[in-house]
Amino acid sequence: MIKVKARVGESVQQMVKRFKKMCEKEGLIRDMKRNSYYEKPSEKNRRNRRKAARMNSQQR
């Protein structure tokens, strides 16, 4: 769970900006978008295979 504590002299807008950056860094926004609609298991497998192929081609 992400927690943001106020720093001395920090505005609410700065805290929100820091919170958003932390969420993006943790990948929460990407996961929320991915889970916002149903993905068939075959589509999920296809996406994972493409990702693995990309990673494999980058290593060479």
C-alpha distance matrix in Angstrom:
0.0 3.8 6.5 10.1 13.0 16.4 18.9 22.5 24.3 21.5 21.8 19.5 20.2 19.3 15.9 15.3 16.7 14.4 11.3 13.1 14.0 10.5 9.7 13.1 12.8 10.0 12.3 10.4 13.5 15.8 14.4 14.6 18.1 19.1 18.1 19.7 23.1 24.6 25.5 28.4 28.0 30.9 29.3 26.1 28.4 30.4 27.4 26.3 30.0 30.3 27.2 28.7 32.1 30.7 29.0 32.2 34.4 32.5 33.0 36.7
3.8 0.0 3.8 6.8 10.1 13.3 15.6 19.3 20.9 17.9 18.4 16.2 16.8 15.6 12.3 12.0 13.2 10.7 7.8 10.1 10.8 7.4 7.5 11.1 10.8 9.0 11.6 10.1 12.7 15.4 14.9 14.9 18.1 19.6 19.2 20.5 24.0 26.0 26.9 29.9 29.8 32.4 30.4 27.4 29.8 31.4 28.2 27.3 30.9 30.8 27.6 29.3 32.4 30.6 29.0 32.4 34.3 32.0 32.7 36.4
6.5 3.8 0.0 3.8 6.5 9.9 12.5 16.1 17.9 15.2 15.9 13.9 15.3 14.0 10.4 11.0 12.8 10.2 7.8 11.1 12.0 9.1 10.1 13.6 13.4 12.3 15.1 13.5 15.6 18.7 18.4 18.1 21.1 23.0 22.5 23.4 27.1 29.2 30.3 33.5 33.4 36.1 34.1 31.1 33.6 35.1 31.8 31.0 34.6 34.4 31.1 32.9 35.9 34.0 32.4 35.8 37.5 35.1 35.8 39.5
10.1 6.8 3.8 0.0 3.8 6.6 9.1 12.7 14.2 11.5 12.3 10.7 12.2 10.6 7.0 8.6 10.3 7.7 6.4 10.2 11.0 9.0 10.8 13.9 13.9 13.7 16.5 15.3 16.7 19.9 20.3 19.8 22.5 24.7 24.7 25.2 28.9 31.4 32.5 35.8 35.9 38.5 36.1 33.3 35.9 37.1 33.6 33.0 36.5 36.0 32.7 34.6 37.4 35.2 33.7 37.2 38.6 36.0 36.8 40.4
13.0 10.1 6.5 3.8 0.0 3.8 6.4 9.7 11.8 9.8 11.4 10.6 12.9 11.2 7.9 10.6 12.5 10.0 9.7 13.4 14.1 12.4 14.5 17.5 17.2 17.3 20.2 19.0 20.5 23.7 24.1 23.6 26.2 28.5 28.3 28.8 32.6 35.0 36.2 39.5 39.6 42.2 39.9 37.0 39.5 40.8 37.4 36.7 40.1 39.6 36.3 38.0 40.9 38.6 36.9 40.4 41.8 39.0 39.7 43.4
16.4 13.3 9.9 6.6 3.8 0.0 3.8 6.6 8.2 6.4 8.1 8.2 10.9 9.2 6.8 10.1 12.0 10.2 10.8 14.3 15.0 14.3 16.5 19.1 19.2 19.8 22.5 21.4 22.3 25.6 26.4 25.7 28.0 30.6 30.6 30.8 34.5 37.2 38.5 41.9 42.2 44.7 42.2 39.5 42.1 43.2 39.6 39.2 42.6 41.8 38.5 40.5 43.1 40.6 39.1 42.6 43.8 40.9 41.8 45.3
18.9 15.6 12.5 9.1 6.4 3.8 0.0 3.8 6.2 5.3 8.6 10.1 12.1 9.6 8.4 12.2 13.0 11.0 12.7 16.0 15.9 15.4 18.3 20.4 20.0 21.1 23.9 23.4 24.3 27.4 28.5 28.1 30.2 32.7 33.1 33.4 37.1 39.8 40.8 44.2 44.4 46.7 44.1 41.4 43.9 44.8 41.1 40.6 43.8 42.8 39.5 41.3 43.8 41.2 39.5 43.0 44.0 40.9 41.7 45.1
22.5 19.3 16.1 12.7 9.7 6.6 3.8 0.0 3.8 5.6 8.9 11.4 13.7 11.5 11.1 14.9 15.7 14.2 16.1 19.2 19.2 19.0 21.9 23.9 23.5 24.8 27.6 27.0 27.8 30.9 32.1 31.6 33.6 36.2 36.6 36.7 40.5 43.3 44.4 47.8 48.1 50.3 47.8 45.1 47.5 48.4 44.7 44.2 47.4 46.4 43.0 44.9 47.3 44.6 42.9 46.4 47.3 44.1 44.9 48.2
24.3 20.9 17.9 14.2 11.8 8.2 6.2 3.8 0.0 3.8 6.5 9.8 11.7 10.0 10.7 14.2 14.8 14.2 16.4 19.1 19.3 19.8 22.5 24.2 24.3 25.9 28.3 27.7 27.9 31.1 32.6 31.8 33.6 36.5 37.0 36.7 40.5 43.5 44.6 48.2 48.8 50.9 48.1 45.7 48.3 48.9 45.2 45.0 48.1 46.8 43.6 45.7 48.0 45.1 43.7 47.3 47.9 44.7 45.8 49.1
21.5 17.9 15.2 11.5 9.8 6.4 5.3 5.6 3.8 0.0 3.8 6.7 8.3 6.3 7.0 10.4 11.1 10.6 12.8 15.3 15.7 16.4 18.9 20.5 20.9 22.5 24.8 24.1 24.2 27.4 29.0 28.1 29.8 32.7 33.3 33.0 36.7 39.8 40.9 44.5 45.1 47.2 44.4 42.0 44.7 45.2 41.5 41.4 44.6 43.3 40.1 42.4 44.6 41.7 40.5 44.1 44.8 41.7 42.9 46.2
21.8 18.4 15.9 12.3 11.4 8.1 8.6 8.9 6.5 3.8 0.0 3.8 5.4 5.3 6.5 8.8 10.0 10.8 12.5 14.5 15.7 16.8 18.7 20.3 21.3 22.9 24.7 23.6 23.2 26.6 28.2 27.0 28.4 31.6 32.1 31.4 35.1 38.3 39.7 43.4 44.3 46.4 43.5 41.3 44.2 44.6 41.0 41.2 44.5 43.0 40.1 42.6 44.7 41.9 40.9 44.6 45.2 42.2 43.7 47.0
19.5 16.2 13.9 10.7 10.6 8.2 10.1 11.4 9.8 6.7 3.8 0.0 3.8 5.4 5.0 6.2 8.6 9.8 10.4 12.3 14.3 15.3 16.5 18.4 19.9 21.1 22.6 21.1 20.6 24.2 25.5 23.9 25.5 28.7 29.0 28.2 31.9 35.1 36.7 40.3 41.4 43.6 40.8 38.7 41.7 42.2 38.6 39.0 42.4 41.1 38.2 40.8 43.1 40.4 39.6 43.3 44.0 41.3 42.9 46.2
20.2 16.8 15.3 12.2 12.9 10.9 12.1 13.7 11.7 8.3 5.4 3.8 0.0 3.8 5.4 5.1 6.2 8.7 9.8 10.6 12.4 14.3 15.4 16.6 18.4 20.1 21.2 20.0 18.9 22.3 24.2 22.6 23.7 27.1 27.7 26.8 30.4 33.7 35.1 38.8 40.0 42.0 38.9 37.0 40.0 40.3 36.6 37.2 40.4 38.9 36.1 38.9 40.9 38.1 37.5 41.3 41.7 38.9 40.8 44.0
19.3 15.6 14.0 10.6 11.2 9.2 9.6 11.5 10.0 6.3 5.3 5.4 3.8 0.0 3.8 5.5 5.0 6.2 8.6 9.9 10.7 12.4 14.3 15.4 16.5 18.5 20.1 19.4 18.8 22.0 23.9 23.0 24.2 27.3 28.2 27.7 31.3 34.5 35.5 39.2 40.0 41.9 38.9 36.8 39.6 39.8 36.1 36.4 39.5 38.0 35.0 37.5 39.6 36.7 35.8 39.5 40.0 37.0 38.6 41.9
15.9 12.3 10.4 7.0 7.9 6.8 8.4 11.1 10.7 7.0 6.5 5.0 5.4 3.8 0.0 3.8 5.4 5.1 6.1 8.6 9.9 10.5 12.3 14.3 15.3 16.5 18.4 17.4 17.3 20.7 22.1 21.2 22.9 25.8 26.3 26.1 29.8 32.8 34.0 37.6 38.3 40.4 37.6 35.3 38.1 38.7 35.0 35.1 38.4 37.2 34.1 36.5 38.9 36.2 35.2 38.9 39.7 36.9 38.3 41.6
15.3 12.0 11.0 8.6 10.6 10.1 12.2 14.9 14.2 10.4 8.8 6.2 5.1 5.5 3.8 0.0 3.8 5.4 5.0 6.2 8.6 9.8 10.5 12.3 14.1 15.3 16.5 15.1 14.5 18.0 19.5 18.1 19.6 22.8 23.3 22.7 26.4 29.5 30.9 34.5 35.5 37.6 34.7 32.6 35.5 36.0 32.4 32.8 36.2 34.9 32.0 34.7 37.0 34.3 33.6 37.4 38.1 35.5 37.2 40.5
16.7 13.2 12.8 10.3 12.5 12.0 13.0 15.7 14.8 11.1 10.0 8.6 6.2 5.0 5.4 3.8 0.0 3.8 5.4 5.2 6.3 8.7 10.0 10.7 12.4 14.4 15.5 14.9 13.9 17.0 19.2 18.3 19.3 22.4 23.5 23.1 26.6 29.7 30.7 34.3 35.2 37.0 33.9 31.8 34.6 34.8 31.1 31.5 34.7 33.1 30.2 32.9 34.9 32.1 31.4 35.1 35.6 32.9 34.6 37.9
14.4 10.7 10.2 7.7 10.0 10.2 11.0 14.2 14.2 10.6 10.8 9.8 8.7 6.2 5.1 5.4 3.8 0.0 3.8 5.5 5.1 6.2 8.7 9.9 10.5 12.4 14.3 14.1 14.1 17.1 18.8 18.6 20.1 22.7 23.7 23.9 27.5 30.3 31.0 34.5 35.0 36.9 34.0 31.6 34.2 34.6 30.9 30.8 34.0 32.7 29.6 31.9 34.2 31.4 30.3 33.9 34.7 31.8 33.2 36.6
11.3 7.8 7.8 6.4 9.7 10.8 12.7 16.1 16.4 12.8 12.5 10.4 9.8 8.6 6.1 5.0 5.4 3.8 0.0 3.8 5.4 5.1 6.2 8.6 9.8 10.6 12.4 11.3 11.7 15.0 16.2 15.6 17.5 20.1 20.7 20.9 24.6 27.4 28.3 31.8 32.3 34.5 31.8 29.3 32.0 32.8 29.2 29.1 32.5 31.5 28.4 30.7 33.3 30.8 29.7 33.4 34.5 31.9 33.3 36.8
13.1 10.1 11.1 10.2 13.4 14.3 16.0 19.2 19.1 15.3 14.5 12.3 10.6 9.9 8.6 6.2 5.2 5.5 3.8 0.0 3.8 5.4 5.1 6.2 8.6 9.9 10.6 9.7 9.0 12.2 14.0 13.4 14.7 17.5 18.5 18.5 22.1 25.0 25.8 29.4 30.1 32.1 29.1 26.9 29.7 30.1 26.5 26.8 30.1 28.8 25.9 28.5 30.8 28.2 27.5 31.3 32.1 29.6 31.4 34.7
14.0 10.8 12.0 11.0 14.1 15.0 15.9 19.2 19.3 15.7 15.7 14.3 12.4 10.7 9.9 8.6 6.3 5.1 5.4 3.8 0.0 3.8 5.4 5.1 6.1 8.6 9.9 10.3 10.1 12.5 14.7 15.0 16.1 18.4 19.9 20.4 23.8 26.4 26.8 30.2 30.6 32.3 29.3 27.0 29.4 29.7 26.0 25.9 29.0 27.6 24.5 26.9 29.1 26.3 25.3 29.1 29.8 27.1 28.6 32.0
10.5 7.4 9.1 9.0 12.4 14.3 15.4 19.0 19.8 16.4 16.8 15.3 14.3 12.4 10.5 9.8 8.7 6.2 5.1 5.4 3.8 0.0 3.8 5.4 5.0 6.2 8.6 8.9 10.1 12.5 13.8 14.4 16.3 18.2 19.2 20.3 23.7 26.0 26.3 29.6 29.6 31.6 29.0 26.3 28.6 29.4 25.7 25.2 28.5 27.5 24.3 26.3 28.9 26.5 25.1 28.7 29.9 27.2 28.4 32.0
9.7 7.5 10.1 10.8 14.5 16.5 18.3 21.9 22.5 18.9 18.7 16.5 15.4 14.3 12.3 10.5 10.0 8.7 6.2 5.1 5.4 3.8 0.0 3.8 5.4 5.2 6.2 5.4 6.5 9.3 10.3 10.6 12.7 14.7 15.5 16.5 19.9 22.3 22.8 26.2 26.4 28.5 25.9 23.3 25.9 26.7 23.1 22.9 26.3 25.5 22.4 24.8 27.4 25.2 24.2 27.8 29.1 26.9 28.3 31.8
13.1 11.1 13.6 13.9 17.5 19.1 20.4 23.9 24.2 20.5 20.3 18.4 16.6 15.4 14.3 12.3 10.7 9.9 8.6 6.2 5.1 5.4 3.8 0.0 3.8 5.4 5.1 6.1 5.9 7.6 9.9 10.8 11.8 13.6 15.4 16.3 19.4 21.9 21.9 25.3 25.5 27.2 24.3 21.9 24.3 24.7 21.0 21.0 24.2 22.9 19.9 22.4 24.8 22.2 21.4 25.2 26.1 23.8 25.5 28.9
12.8 10.8 13.4 13.9 17.2 19.2 20.0 23.5 24.3 20.9 21.3 19.9 18.4 16.5 15.3 14.1 12.4 10.5 9.8 8.6 6.1 5.0 5.4 3.8 0.0 3.8 5.4 7.8 9.0 9.8 11.6 13.3 14.6 15.8 17.5 19.1 22.0 24.0 23.7 26.7 26.5 28.1 25.5 22.7 24.7 25.2 21.5 20.9 24.0 22.9 19.5 21.5 24.0 21.5 20.1 23.7 24.9 22.3 23.5 27.0
10.0 9.0 12.3 13.7 17.3 19.8 21.1 24.8 25.9 22.5 22.9 21.1 20.1 18.5 16.5 15.3 14.4 12.4 10.6 9.9 8.6 6.2 5.2 5.4 3.8 0.0 3.8 5.6 8.2 9.0 9.5 11.6 13.6 14.3 15.4 17.4 20.4 22.0 21.8 24.8 24.3 26.3 24.0 20.9 23.0 24.0 20.5 19.6 22.9 22.4 19.0 20.8 23.8 21.8 20.2 23.7 25.4 23.1 24.1 27.7
12.3 11.6 15.1 16.5 20.2 22.5 23.9 27.6 28.3 24.8 24.7 22.6 21.2 20.1 18.4 16.5 15.5 14.3 12.4 10.6 9.9 8.6 6.2 5.1 5.4 3.8 0.0 3.8 5.6 5.3 6.3 8.7 10.2 10.7 12.3 14.3 17.0 18.8 18.4 21.5 21.3 23.1 20.5 17.7 20.0 20.8 17.3 16.8 20.2 19.5 16.4 18.6 21.4 19.5 18.4 22.1 23.6 21.7 23.1 26.6
10.4 10.1 13.5 15.3 19.0 21.4 23.4 27.0 27.7 24.1 23.6 21.1 20.0 19.4 17.4 15.1 14.9 14.1 11.3 9.7 10.3 8.9 5.4 6.1 7.8 5.6 3.8 0.0 3.8 5.5 5.1 6.1 8.6 9.8 10.4 12.0 15.2 17.2 17.6 20.9 21.1 23.3 20.9 18.2 20.9 22.0 18.7 18.5 22.1 21.7 18.9 21.3 24.1 22.4 21.7 25.2 26.8 25.1 26.6 30.1
13.5 12.7 15.6 16.7 20.5 22.3 24.3 27.8 27.9 24.2 23.2 20.6 18.9 18.8 17.3 14.5 13.9 14.1 11.7 9.0 10.1 10.1 6.5 5.9 9.0 8.2 5.6 3.8 0.0 3.8 5.4 5.1 6.2 8.6 9.9 10.5 13.7 16.4 16.9 20.5 21.2 23.2 20.3 18.1 21.2 21.7 18.2 18.8 22.3 21.3 18.9 21.8 24.2 22.3 22.1 25.7 26.8 25.2 27.2 30.5
15.8 15.4 18.7 19.9 23.7 25.6 27.4 30.9 31.1 27.4 26.6 24.2 22.3 22.0 20.7 18.0 17.0 17.1 15.0 12.2 12.5 12.5 9.3 7.6 9.8 9.0 5.3 5.5 3.8 0.0 3.8 5.5 5.2 6.2 8.7 10.0 12.5 14.6 14.4 17.8 18.4 20.0 17.0 14.8 17.7 18.1 14.5 15.2 18.6 17.5 15.2 18.2 20.5 18.7 18.7 22.3 23.4 22.1 24.1 27.3
14.4 14.9 18.4 20.3 24.1 26.4 28.5 32.1 32.6 29.0 28.2 25.5 24.2 23.9 22.1 19.5 19.2 18.8 16.2 14.0 14.7 13.8 10.3 9.9 11.6 9.5 6.3 5.1 5.4 3.8 0.0 3.8 5.4 5.0 6.1 8.5 10.9 12.5 12.6 15.8 16.2 18.4 15.9 13.3 16.3 17.4 14.2 14.5 18.2 17.9 15.7 18.3 21.1 19.8 19.6 23.0 24.6 23.6 25.3 28.6
14.6 14.9 18.1 19.8 23.6 25.7 28.1 31.6 31.8 28.1 27.0 23.9 22.6 23.0 21.2 18.1 18.3 18.6 15.6 13.4 15.0 14.4 10.6 10.8 13.3 11.6 8.7 6.1 5.1 5.5 3.8 0.0 3.8 5.4 5.2 6.0 9.4 11.8 12.9 16.5 17.5 19.9 17.3 15.3 18.7 19.7 16.7 17.5 21.2 20.8 18.9 21.7 24.3 23.0 23.1 26.5 28.0 27.0 28.9 32.1
18.1 18.1 21.1 22.5 26.2 28.0 30.2 33.6 33.6 29.8 28.4 25.5 23.7 24.2 22.9 19.6 19.3 20.1 17.5 14.7 16.1 16.3 12.7 11.8 14.6 13.6 10.2 8.6 6.2 5.2 5.4 3.8 0.0 3.8 5.5 5.2 7.8 10.7 11.5 15.2 16.8 18.6 15.5 14.2 17.7 18.0 15.0 16.5 19.9 19.0 17.5 20.8 22.9 21.5 22.1 25.5 26.5 25.7 28.1 31.0
19.1 19.6 23.0 24.7 28.5 30.6 32.7 36.2 36.5 32.7 31.6 28.7 27.1 27.3 25.8 22.8 22.4 22.7 20.1 17.5 18.4 18.2 14.7 13.6 15.8 14.3 10.7 9.8 8.6 6.2 5.0 5.4 3.8 0.0 3.8 5.6 6.8 8.5 8.4 12.0 13.2 15.0 12.1 10.4 14.0 14.5 11.7 13.1 16.6 16.1 14.8 17.9 20.1 19.2 19.9 23.0 24.3 23.9 26.1 28.9
18.1 19.2 22.5 24.7 28.3 30.6 33.1 36.6 37.0 33.3 32.1 29.0 27.7 28.2 26.3 23.3 23.5 23.7 20.7 18.5 19.9 19.2 15.5 15.4 17.5 15.4 12.3 10.4 9.9 8.7 6.1 5.2 5.5 3.8 0.0 3.8 5.4 6.8 8.1 11.5 12.8 15.4 13.2 11.4 15.1 16.3 14.0 15.1 18.7 18.8 17.7 20.4 22.9 22.4 22.8 25.8 27.4 27.2 29.0 32.0
19.7 20.5 23.4 25.2 28.8 30.8 33.4 36.7 36.7 33.0 31.4 28.2 26.8 27.7 26.1 22.7 23.1 23.9 20.9 18.5 20.4 20.3 16.5 16.3 19.1 17.4 14.3 12.0 10.5 10.0 8.5 6.0 5.2 5.6 3.8 0.0 3.8 7.0 9.3 12.9 15.1 17.4 14.9 14.0 17.8 18.5 16.3 18.0 21.4 21.1 20.2 23.2 25.4 24.7 25.5 28.6 29.8 29.5 31.7 34.5
23.1 24.0 27.1 28.9 32.6 34.5 37.1 40.5 40.5 36.7 35.1 31.9 30.4 31.3 29.8 26.4 26.6 27.5 24.6 22.1 23.8 23.7 19.9 19.4 22.0 20.4 17.0 15.2 13.7 12.5 10.9 9.4 7.8 6.8 5.4 3.8 0.0 3.8 6.4 9.8 12.6 14.7 12.3 12.1 15.9 16.5 14.9 17.1 20.1 19.9 19.7 22.7 24.6 24.3 25.5 28.2 29.4 29.6 31.9 34.4
24.6 26.0 29.2 31.4 35.0 37.2 39.8 43.3 43.5 39.8 38.3 35.1 33.7 34.5 32.8 29.5 29.7 30.3 27.4 25.0 26.4 26.0 22.3 21.9 24.0 22.0 18.8 17.2 16.4 14.6 12.5 11.8 10.7 8.5 6.8 7.0 3.8 0.0 3.8 6.5 9.3 11.7 10.1 10.1 13.6 14.6 13.8 15.7 18.5 19.0 19.2 21.7 23.7 23.9 25.1 27.5 29.0 29.6 31.6 34.0
25.5 26.9 30.3 32.5 36.2 38.5 40.8 44.4 44.6 40.9 39.7 36.7 35.1 35.5 34.0 30.9 30.7 31.0 28.3 25.8 26.8 26.3 22.8 21.9 23.7 21.8 18.4 17.6 16.9 14.4 12.6 12.9 11.5 8.4 8.1 9.3 6.4 3.8 0.0 3.8 6.4 8.3 6.3 6.5 10.0 10.9 10.3 12.3 14.9 15.5 16.0 18.4 20.2 20.7 22.0 24.2 25.7 26.5 28.5 30.8
28.4 29.9 33.5 35.8 39.5 41.9 44.2 47.8 48.2 44.5 43.4 40.3 38.8 39.2 37.6 34.5 34.3 34.5 31.8 29.4 30.2 29.6 26.2 25.3 26.7 24.8 21.5 20.9 20.5 17.8 15.8 16.5 15.2 12.0 11.5 12.9 9.8 6.5 3.8 0.0 3.8 5.4 5.2 6.3 8.8 9.9 10.7 12.5 14.4 15.5 16.7 18.5 20.1 21.3 22.7 24.4 26.0 27.3 29.1 31.1
28.0 29.8 33.4 35.9 39.6 42.2 44.4 48.1 48.8 45.1 44.3 41.4 40.0 40.0 38.3 35.5 35.2 35.0 32.3 30.1 30.6 29.6 26.4 25.5 26.5 24.3 21.3 21.1 21.2 18.4 16.2 17.5 16.8 13.2 12.8 15.1 12.6 9.3 6.4 3.8 0.0 3.8 5.4 5.0 6.1 8.5 9.8 10.5 12.2 14.2 15.2 16.4 18.3 19.9 21.0 22.3 24.3 25.8 27.1 29.2
30.9 32.4 36.1 38.5 42.2 44.7 46.7 50.3 50.9 47.2 46.4 43.6 42.0 41.9 40.4 37.6 37.0 36.9 34.5 32.1 32.3 31.6 28.5 27.2 28.1 26.3 23.1 23.3 23.2 20.0 18.4 19.9 18.6 15.0 15.4 17.4 14.7 11.7 8.3 5.4 3.8 0.0 3.8 5.4 5.1 6.1 8.6 9.9 10.5 12.3 14.2 15.3 16.5 18.4 19.9 20.9 22.5 24.4 26.0 27.6
29.3 30.4 34.1 36.1 39.9 42.2 44.1 47.8 48.1 44.4 43.5 40.8 38.9 38.9 37.6 34.7 33.9 34.0 31.8 29.1 29.3 29.0 25.9 24.3 25.5 24.0 20.5 20.9 20.3 17.0 15.9 17.3 15.5 12.1 13.2 14.9 12.3 10.1 6.3 5.2 5.4 3.8 0.0 3.8 5.4 5.0 6.1 8.6 9.8 10.6 12.3 14.2 15.3 16.5 18.4 19.8 21.1 22.7 24.6 26.4
26.1 27.4 31.1 33.3 37.0 39.5 41.4 45.1 45.7 42.0 41.3 38.7 37.0 36.8 35.3 32.6 31.8 31.6 29.3 26.9 27.0 26.3 23.3 21.9 22.7 20.9 17.7 18.2 18.1 14.8 13.3 15.3 14.2 10.4 11.4 14.0 12.1 10.1 6.5 6.3 5.0 5.4 3.8 0.0 3.8 5.4 5.1 6.2 8.6 10.0 10.6 12.3 14.3 15.4 16.5 18.3 20.0 21.2 22.9 25.0
28.4 29.8 33.6 35.9 39.5 42.1 43.9 47.5 48.3 44.7 44.2 41.7 40.0 39.6 38.1 35.5 34.6 34.2 32.0 29.7 29.4 28.6 25.9 24.3 24.7 23.0 20.0 20.9 21.2 17.7 16.3 18.7 17.7 14.0 15.1 17.8 15.9 13.6 10.0 8.8 6.1 5.1 5.4 3.8 0.0 3.8 5.4 5.1 6.1 8.6 9.8 10.5 12.2 14.2 15.2 16.3 18.3 20.0 21.2 23.1
30.4 31.4 35.1 37.1 40.8 43.2 44.8 48.4 48.9 45.2 44.6 42.2 40.3 39.8 38.7 36.0 34.8 34.6 32.8 30.1 29.7 29.4 26.7 24.7 25.2 24.0 20.8 22.0 21.7 18.1 17.4 19.7 18.0 14.5 16.3 18.5 16.5 14.6 10.9 9.9 8.5 6.1 5.0 5.4 3.8 0.0 3.8 5.5 5.1 6.2 8.6 9.9 10.6 12.4 14.3 15.2 16.5 18.5 20.3 21.7
27.4 28.2 31.8 33.6 37.4 39.6 41.1 44.7 45.2 41.5 41.0 38.6 36.6 36.1 35.0 32.4 31.1 30.9 29.2 26.5 26.0 25.7 23.1 21.0 21.5 20.5 17.3 18.7 18.2 14.5 14.2 16.7 15.0 11.7 14.0 16.3 14.9 13.8 10.3 10.7 9.8 8.6 6.1 5.1 5.4 3.8 0.0 3.8 5.5 5.2 6.2 8.6 9.9 10.6 12.3 14.2 15.4 16.6 18.7 20.6
26.3 27.3 31.0 33.0 36.7 39.2 40.6 44.2 45.0 41.4 41.2 39.0 37.2 36.4 35.1 32.8 31.5 30.8 29.1 26.8 25.9 25.2 22.9 21.0 20.9 19.6 16.8 18.5 18.8 15.2 14.5 17.5 16.5 13.1 15.1 18.0 17.1 15.7 12.3 12.5 10.5 9.9 8.6 6.2 5.1 5.5 3.8 0.0 3.8 5.5 5.0 6.1 8.6 9.8 10.5 12.1 14.2 15.4 16.7 19.0
30.0 30.9 34.6 36.5 40.1 42.6 43.8 47.4 48.1 44.6 44.5 42.4 40.4 39.5 38.4 36.2 34.7 34.0 32.5 30.1 29.0 28.5 26.3 24.2 24.0 22.9 20.2 22.1 22.3 18.6 18.2 21.2 19.9 16.6 18.7 21.4 20.1 18.5 14.9 14.4 12.2 10.5 9.8 8.6 6.1 5.1 5.5 3.8 0.0 3.8 5.4 5.1 6.1 8.6 9.9 10.4 12.2 14.3 15.5 17.1
30.3 30.8 34.4 36.0 39.6 41.8 42.8 46.4 46.8 43.3 43.0 41.1 38.9 38.0 37.2 34.9 33.1 32.7 31.5 28.8 27.6 27.5 25.5 22.9 22.9 22.4 19.5 21.7 21.3 17.5 17.9 20.8 19.0 16.1 18.8 21.1 19.9 19.0 15.5 15.5 14.2 12.3 10.6 10.0 8.6 6.2 5.2 5.5 3.8 0.0 3.8 5.4 5.0 6.2 8.6 9.7 10.5 12.4 14.5 15.9
27.2 27.6 31.1 32.7 36.3 38.5 39.5 43.0 43.6 40.1 40.1 38.2 36.1 35.0 34.1 32.0 30.2 29.6 28.4 25.9 24.5 24.3 22.4 19.9 19.5 19.0 16.4 18.9 18.9 15.2 15.7 18.9 17.5 14.8 17.7 20.2 19.7 19.2 16.0 16.7 15.2 14.2 12.3 10.6 9.8 8.6 6.2 5.0 5.4 3.8 0.0 3.8 5.4 5.1 6.2 8.5 10.0 10.7 12.6 14.9
28.7 29.3 32.9 34.6 38.0 40.5 41.3 44.9 45.7 42.4 42.6 40.8 38.9 37.5 36.5 34.7 32.9 31.9 30.7 28.5 26.9 26.3 24.8 22.4 21.5 20.8 18.6 21.3 21.8 18.2 18.3 21.7 20.8 17.9 20.4 23.2 22.7 21.7 18.4 18.5 16.4 15.3 14.2 12.3 10.5 9.9 8.6 6.1 5.1 5.4 3.8 0.0 3.8 5.4 5.1 6.0 8.6 9.9 10.8 12.9
32.1 32.4 35.9 37.4 40.9 43.1 43.8 47.3 48.0 44.6 44.7 43.1 40.9 39.6 38.9 37.0 34.9 34.2 33.3 30.8 29.1 28.9 27.4 24.8 24.0 23.8 21.4 24.1 24.2 20.5 21.1 24.3 22.9 20.1 22.9 25.4 24.6 23.7 20.2 20.1 18.3 16.5 15.3 14.3 12.2 10.6 9.9 8.6 6.1 5.0 5.4 3.8 0.0 3.8 5.5 5.0 6.1 8.6 10.1 11.2
30.7 30.6 34.0 35.2 38.6 40.6 41.2 44.6 45.1 41.7 41.9 40.4 38.1 36.7 36.2 34.3 32.1 31.4 30.8 28.2 26.3 26.5 25.2 22.2 21.5 21.8 19.5 22.4 22.3 18.7 19.8 23.0 21.5 19.2 22.4 24.7 24.3 23.9 20.7 21.3 19.9 18.4 16.5 15.4 14.2 12.4 10.6 9.8 8.6 6.2 5.1 5.4 3.8 0.0 3.8 5.4 5.2 6.2 8.8 10.4
29.0 29.0 32.4 33.7 36.9 39.1 39.5 42.9 43.7 40.5 40.9 39.6 37.5 35.8 35.2 33.6 31.4 30.3 29.7 27.5 25.3 25.1 24.2 21.4 20.1 20.2 18.4 21.7 22.1 18.7 19.6 23.1 22.1 19.9 22.8 25.5 25.5 25.1 22.0 22.7 21.0 19.9 18.4 16.5 15.2 14.3 12.3 10.5 9.9 8.6 6.2 5.1 5.5 3.8 0.0 3.8 5.5 5.2 6.5 9.2
32.2 32.4 35.8 37.2 40.4 42.6 43.0 46.4 47.3 44.1 44.6 43.3 41.3 39.5 38.9 37.4 35.1 33.9 33.4 31.3 29.1 28.7 27.8 25.2 23.7 23.7 22.1 25.2 25.7 22.3 23.0 26.5 25.5 23.0 25.8 28.6 28.2 27.5 24.2 24.4 22.3 20.9 19.8 18.3 16.3 15.2 14.2 12.1 10.4 9.7 8.5 6.0 5.0 5.4 3.8 0.0 3.8 5.5 5.4 7.0
34.4 34.3 37.5 38.6 41.8 43.8 44.0 47.3 47.9 44.8 45.2 44.0 41.7 40.0 39.7 38.1 35.6 34.7 34.5 32.1 29.8 29.9 29.1 26.1 24.9 25.4 23.6 26.8 26.8 23.4 24.6 28.0 26.5 24.3 27.4 29.8 29.4 29.0 25.7 26.0 24.3 22.5 21.1 20.0 18.3 16.5 15.4 14.2 12.2 10.5 10.0 8.6 6.1 5.2 5.5 3.8 0.0 3.8 5.5 5.6
32.5 32.0 35.1 36.0 39.0 40.9 40.9 44.1 44.7 41.7 42.2 41.3 38.9 37.0 36.9 35.5 32.9 31.8 31.9 29.6 27.1 27.2 26.9 23.8 22.3 23.1 21.7 25.1 25.2 22.1 23.6 27.0 25.7 23.9 27.2 29.5 29.6 29.6 26.5 27.3 25.8 24.4 22.7 21.2 20.0 18.5 16.6 15.4 14.3 12.4 10.7 9.9 8.6 6.2 5.2 5.5 3.8 0.0 3.8 5.5
33.0 32.7 35.8 36.8 39.7 41.8 41.7 44.9 45.8 42.9 43.7 42.9 40.8 38.6 38.3 37.2 34.6 33.2 33.3 31.4 28.6 28.4 28.3 25.5 23.5 24.1 23.1 26.6 27.2 24.1 25.3 28.9 28.1 26.1 29.0 31.7 31.9 31.6 28.5 29.1 27.1 26.0 24.6 22.9 21.2 20.3 18.7 16.7 15.5 14.5 12.6 10.8 10.1 8.8 6.5 5.4 5.5 3.8 0.0 3.8
36.7 36.4 39.5 40.4 43.4 45.3 45.1 48.2 49.1 46.2 47.0 46.2 44.0 41.9 41.6 40.5 37.9 36.6 36.8 34.7 32.0 32.0 31.8 28.9 27.0 27.7 26.6 30.1 30.5 27.3 28.6 32.1 31.0 28.9 32.0 34.5 34.4 34.0 30.8 31.1 29.2 27.6 26.4 25.0 23.1 21.7 20.6 19.0 17.1 15.9 14.9 12.9 11.2 10.4 9.2 7.0 5.6 5.5 3.8 0.0
